[in-house]
Amino acid sequence: MTARRSSVPCPQCGKAADWTAENRFRPFCSERCKLIDLGAWASEAYRVPVAEDPKEPDDSEPGAGAS
């Protein structure tokens, strides 16, 4: 039985990356792309969108929500 070799596009640069156990950086193509992505998360470049609720007080303002 021959192992099927599959590849996926690297989420950082788009280059083909092997999806195998030997590629310790998967889904990235290299350690460089993996670290660039980690840095983007650490610097909060990626964020989960949150819908603002107009009924809730804005916690960023001093005294907001205080009774």
N, C-alpha and C positions, 0 to 999 in steps of 0.2 A: 504494500500500500504506500503510495507516494503522498507525502505531506503537501497539502496545498498551501502555497505561499501567497498571502494576501497583503495588500498594502492599503493605507489610508492617507489622505492628505494631512500633512502636519498642520495643526490648528494655528501655528504661529507664522510659518513662511509659505505653506502650501505645497512644499516638496513632498514627494512620495515617501512615506515612512513604513517600514515593514511592521506588520502586526504579528510578531512572533515573540516567543519567550526570550529569545536572544537579544531583542531590542529592549534594553532596560529603561529606555527613555520614552517608550510608547505612551501616548499616541504621538509624541513628538519625534522628529527625525534625529535630533541631537541634544546633547546636554545644554548647549547654548540656547536653543529654542525653549527648552524646559525652564531654564533659569530666567529667560526674558518673561515668560508667562508668569512664573512665580513672583517676579518683581512687580508685574502689573497688578497682581492680586494684593501684594503687600503695600503698594502705594495707593490702593483703593481706586485704581483705574477702572476696574470692573465693579459694577454695583447692581444689586437687584432692585428693579423699579418698584416703588411703593406709591400707591394711590393715597393722596392726602385726604383725610376725613375732616371736612369743615366744622364738624361738631366738636372735635377734640381740640383742646388748647395747644398752642405752639409751645413746646417745651424749651425752645431756644431763647425765648424772651424771659428776662428776669421777672420773677413773681407770677409767671404763668401758672395757672391751675391752683394757686394758693387762695384759700378762703379767708 
